[in-house]
Every structure is written in C-alpha cells, then in structure tokens.
Amino acid sequence: MKKLLLIVAVLVSSLVMNLNAEIYGKQNYVSINPFSLLFNIFSGEYGRFLDTQGKTEVNIPVYFFNYDSFSGFGIGGKYRMYKDKNGEGIFYGGGLRFSSISWEYHFYEESNRKSDDISYIAFTPMGEAGYRWTWDNGWTISPSVELGYSISSFDDGDIKGGISADSDTESRLFYTINLGVSYMF
C-alpha cells in the first residue's frame, strides 16, 4: 500500500511538473533545510516554476532519517503563488504530505528482552507562507512556516505489557518552521 501511494504521488507530481516543458531562464531549483540537518534529518525539495513570470510554482518536498532502530521518510506535493513576480518576495500556498515512520520497540517481559515493530503513517494537508530572497548567481533563501492537520494511523503490532496493543487513528494540528537554502537553474 505504501509503495503504491508513493508511486502515484511521484507520477502525479511528474505530470504537473511537465505542464511547462519550455525552459525560460531559471525555472527549476533544489533546496535543503539546514535546520533539519542539526537533527540528522535530510529535508529538501525540488521545485519548478509553471510560468515565465515566476508567479506560480510546484515542488516536491522529501525528508528521511535513519537512527539505530528508528527511521522514516516523507514525500509530498505543494503549490505556491508569489505576490510579486520572478519567484521572489512573499509566497503562500498549500499541499499534501505522506509520511511513514518505523520503530523497533524494545521491552522486557518476565526478564526477557523482546522487541516489536511499530509503524506510523500520516497524510497531512497543509498551508504555507513565507518570503524568498534571490540573488543573480542563482542562490535563494526562503524561510517559511507551515500549518497542517495530520491524519495518521499508528500500529504497535503485538506488544503486550508495553504500550497499547491496538491500532489507533489520530489527528492533530501542527506547525513547522523551514529555512530553504536553494539553488536555481
């Protein structure tokens, strides 16, 4: 199920990216969020402007991390509109993100160490606002704030005596702060 959703998301995003096949100037960019690197999380995105004036853009944000027994990834699609032209200044938009996190949970039962796999899957519609500064050499900085509503499913497998032994669905409101350092080409 996860792979199918990932494939569908990539195909839909690729189709949207190809709406404007002709390249006029710097229409594409790659970006990283240096804040996330402080926590050993890679977070970045690929984006493309849909018009030559730089008023609208689509992008595909991704993130992943891998600790000893804790790993996760996420992919999404976002649409941005710029108040000013040339892909700079105030922007706002929305999108959807898919996240998957796995954790190998260790616990003790009657003096025996046991483990079980825990999984978390979430779909998150979100809104975003920010500001992009650009330089002639192609570098940009675009701090932004996202507000989203995460709809998630949590499955803790067969753990008995640890945390609950049932699958659970949860929804929550959250925000993120990003500092996108990008290169346009």
C-alpha positions in Angstrom: 0.0 0.0 0.0 2.8 2.4 0.9 4.7 1.7 -2.4 1.5 2.2 -4.4 0.8 5.6 -2.8 4.4 6.7 -3.3 4.3 5.7 -7.0 1.0 7.5 -7.6 2.3 10.6 -5.8 5.5 10.7 -7.9 3.6 10.1 -11.2 1.1 12.9 -10.4 3.9 15.3 -9.4 5.8 14.5 -12.6 2.8 15.1 -14.7 2.3 18.5 -13.1 6.0 19.4 -13.4 5.8 18.8 -17.2 3.0 21.2 -17.8 5.5 23.8 -18.8 8.1 22.0 -20.9 9.9 25.0 -22.3 12.6 26.4 -20.0 12.9 30.2 -19.9 15.8 31.3 -17.6 16.0 29.7 -14.2 12.8 27.7 -13.9 14.0 24.9 -11.5 15.5 24.8 -8.1 16.8 22.3 -5.5 16.6 23.2 -1.8 17.7 21.9 1.6 16.5 22.9 5.1 19.7 23.3 7.2 17.6 23.3 10.4 16.8 19.6 9.9 20.5 18.7 9.4 21.0 19.7 13.1 19.0 16.6 14.0 20.5 14.3 11.3 17.4 14.6 9.1 17.7 15.3 5.4 15.0 17.6 4.3 14.9 19.1 0.8 12.8 19.7 -2.2 12.8 20.1 -6.0 10.7 22.9 -7.4 9.7 24.2 -10.8 8.1 27.5 -11.8 5.0 27.0 -14.0 5.2 30.3 -15.9 7.9 32.6 -17.2 7.0 35.4 -14.8 7.7 33.3 -11.7 4.2 33.8 -10.1 3.4 30.1 -9.6 5.5 27.1 -8.6 5.1 23.4 -7.8 7.5 21.5 -5.7 8.1 18.0 -4.3 9.4 18.1 -0.7 11.1 15.0 0.7 12.7 14.1 4.0 14.2 11.0 5.5 16.1 9.9 8.6 17.6 6.7 10.0 18.7 6.2 13.5 19.6 2.9 15.2 16.0 1.5 15.5 14.0 4.5 14.3 13.6 5.5 10.6 11.2 7.5 8.5 10.6 9.2 5.2 8.1 11.6 3.7 7.2 12.9 0.3 4.6 15.5 -0.8 3.5 18.0 -3.4 3.0 21.7 -2.9 1.7 24.6 -5.0 3.0 28.2 -4.3 1.9 31.5 -5.5 4.1 34.6 -5.3 2.7 38.1 -4.7 5.5 39.6 -6.8 6.9 38.2 -10.0 10.2 36.5 -10.6 9.8 33.9 -7.9 10.7 36.2 -5.1 9.1 38.1 -2.3 6.0 36.9 -0.3 4.6 33.5 -1.2 1.7 31.4 0.0 0.2 28.1 -1.0 -0.8 24.6 0.1 0.0 21.0 -0.3 -0.3 17.4 0.9 2.4 15.2 2.5 2.7 11.5 3.1 4.9 10.3 6.0 5.9 6.8 7.2 7.9 6.1 10.4 9.0 2.8 11.7 10.4 2.0 15.1 11.8 -1.2 16.6 10.5 -1.1 20.2 12.4 -3.0 22.8 10.8 -4.0 26.1 11.1 -6.6 28.9 8.6 -9.2 29.7 9.4 -11.5 32.6 13.1 -10.6 32.5 13.3 -11.4 28.8 14.2 -8.7 26.3 11.7 -8.6 23.4 11.0 -6.3 20.5 8.3 -5.4 18.1 7.9 -3.2 15.1 5.8 -0.1 15.4 4.6 1.8 12.3 3.1 5.2 11.8 1.6 6.5 8.6 0.2 10.0 8.1 -1.4 12.2 5.4 -1.1 15.9 6.0 -2.9 18.6 4.1 -1.1 21.9 4.9 -0.9 25.6 4.2 2.3 27.6 3.9 3.5 31.2 3.9 7.0 32.7 3.5 9.4 35.0 1.8 12.0 34.3 -0.8 15.2 36.4 -1.4 17.0 35.7 -4.6 20.5 36.6 -5.9 21.7 36.9 -9.5 24.1 33.9 -9.1 21.1 31.5 -8.6 21.2 31.2 -4.8 18.0 31.9 -2.8 16.9 31.8 0.9 13.2 31.2 1.6 12.1 31.0 5.3 8.6 29.7 5.7 6.0 28.5 8.2 3.7 25.6 7.5 0.4 24.8 9.3 -1.0 21.3 8.8 -3.6 18.9 10.0 -2.0 15.4 10.2 -4.4 12.4 9.9 -2.4 9.4 11.0 -2.6 5.7 11.7 -0.5 4.1 14.4 0.1 0.3 14.6 2.1 -1.1 17.5 1.9 -4.7 16.4 1.7 -7.4 19.1 3.2 -5.6 22.1 1.8 -6.8 25.4 2.6 -5.1 28.6 4.3 -2.3 26.7 2.2 0.4 25.1 -1.3 -0.3 23.9 -1.8 -3.4 21.7 -4.3 -1.9 19.3 -4.1 0.1 16.1 -5.1 3.7 16.6 -6.0 6.6 14.3 -5.2 10.1 15.4 -5.5 13.6 14.0 -3.5 16.7 15.2 -2.8 20.2 14.2 0.9 21.1 13.9 3.3 23.7 12.5 6.8 23.6 11.1 9.5 26.3 10.5 11.7 26.0 7.5 14.7 27.8 6.1 15.1 26.8 2.5 18.5 27.4 1.0 18.1 26.9 -2.7 20.0 27.0 -6.0 18.0 27.9 -9.1 19.0 26.6 -12.5 
